Amino acid sequence: MRQAAPLWRGLSASLLARRAAVPWQATRLYSAAAASQGVDASKLVIQKTEKPAELKKPEELVFGNTFTDHMLAIEWDKSTGWGAPKITPYQNLSLDPATCVFHYGFECFEGMKAYRDSAGRIRLFRPNKNMERLNKSAERIALPTFDSSTLVDLISKLVSLDSRFIPNKRGYSLYLRPTMIGTQKTLGIAAPGSAMLFVIASPVGPYYPTGFKAVSLEATDYAVRAWPGGVGDKKLGANYAPCIVPQLAAASRGFQQNLWLFGEEEFVTEVGTMNMFAAIKDKATGQNELVTAPLDGTILEGITRDSVLSLAREKLVPEGWKVSERKYTMPELWEASQEGRLLEAFGSGTAAVVSPVRTISWKGKLVDCGLKDGEETGPIALKMKEWIEARQYGDEEHEWSHLVE
Ligand SMILES: Cc1ncc(COP(=O)(O)O)c(C=O)c1O
């Protein structure tokens, strides 16, 4: 079998030298796919299902188990670019067993939601951010890129066609899973010559059907999720499978999530598949600080994280809060907790919006994250959930909300 040329063979010596000389995030050498021709939304073909599914009762929905009638798919080929977008009945993919996605992990994805507002209209939440992130992920694994707003328009068409699946109940939504895979049939390791972008949709219920339930975390120090120069800031399927065993280990000891640490300093990075926030009272000044890890390449650029930071700057800073994207460590959280200065901690992500944290198990100690007995959330996590949901469900008209119909 002829060995495929390694990805780096085409890179000139000067480019490689530049790669070595400049910081990681400033280099962009991964657009290995041929210059992508744009997706043409005007070529959309819609084939409606002849067997519409019966709707489940909202309270019977289990996350990610039920799918809508249709899916969106767009194929890409290195020589011809993006083909006509198709909305078809939801169906199996048929792929040769040698397809590169199965062997080398050419896969990236997004998680976003469509919400029904009180007037019955459908809204997406900051969908351009998801498309920008999908483009960054795709580019990093030599898959083609696309125009974000064109994809938002096409996703809107899918959501609109399947809008009957979105329950008319607060807390419910349609979870959308845009996915891109390399589809070339080859065992050679190279940039895929063909790819497919598809979007499937799954109606989901509220993450906390009976109100917040604070979670207890186990700090994972024997495995790392991401590292400098790695791909932890991209939403690649390959980042997720290795996280399950540490998650199971934490669960076996009674913890709902694991907390990913990094380095000898034990920097706090992310919680399960959420970004992590801590509200800490400063030891010297007494000022309240909302802190989260910086986007240094090891942290996923959460859209909820960005929303929490924006809202904190908008609404908490005028009340005297400091908002920081900085490195912080487990010893710092432990000390703050011991001194009664750890006010609260929470994870942030599309699934739950915010997830309050009660305790963190670390080095045989239990770090108390500030919730009183009987409390399931601190005031900042609660306010954040309310503020973000107001914009997701269109209670507050805001540029973050994208009206579908
Ligand atoms: C590793 C990781 N961190 C953080 C997040 C939160 O990101 P978002 O707020 O965009 O859902 C997710 C979920 O997508 C994730 O998988």
The ligand as an SDF file (V2000), in Angstrom:
LIG
                    3D

 16 16  0  0  0  0  0  0  0  0999 V2000
  -14.9230   20.4820   27.7120 C   0  0  0  0  0  0  0  0  0  0  0  0
  -16.0470   21.4630   27.7230 C   0  0  0  0  0  0  0  0  0  0  0  0
  -15.8980   22.6010   28.3990 N   0  0  0  0  0  0  0  0  0  0  0  0
  -16.8630   23.5440   28.4390 C   0  0  0  0  0  0  0  0  0  0  0  0
  -18.0670   23.3510   27.7720 C   0  0  0  0  0  0  0  0  0  0  0  0
  -19.1110   24.4140   27.8210 C   0  0  0  0  0  0  0  0  0  0  0  0
  -19.2300   25.0500   26.5680 O   0  0  0  0  0  0  0  0  0  0  0  0
  -20.5780   25.7650   26.1500 P   0  0  0  0  0  0  0  0  0  0  0  0
  -20.8530   26.7920   27.1890 O   0  0  0  0  0  0  0  0  0  0  0  0
  -20.2880   26.3740   24.8210 O   0  0  0  0  0  0  0  0  0  0  0  0
  -21.6250   24.7130   26.1110 O   0  0  0  0  0  0  0  0  0  0  0  0
  -18.2710   22.1650   27.0670 C   0  0  0  0  0  0  0  0  0  0  0  0
  -19.5360   21.9320   26.3720 C   0  0  0  0  0  0  0  0  0  0  0  0
  -19.6070   22.1180   25.1930 O   0  0  0  0  0  0  0  0  0  0  0  0
  -17.2430   21.1990   27.0200 C   0  0  0  0  0  0  0  0  0  0  0  0
  -17.4000   20.0640   26.3320 O   0  0  0  0  0  0  0  0  0  0  0  0
  1  2  1  0
  2  3  1  0
  2 15  2  0
  3  4  2  0
  4  5  1  0
  5  6  1  0
  5 12  2  0
  6  7  1  0
  7  8  1  0
  8  9  2  0
  8 10  1  0
  8 11  1  0
 12 13  1  0
 12 15  1  0
 13 14  2  0
 15 16  1  0
M  END
$$$$
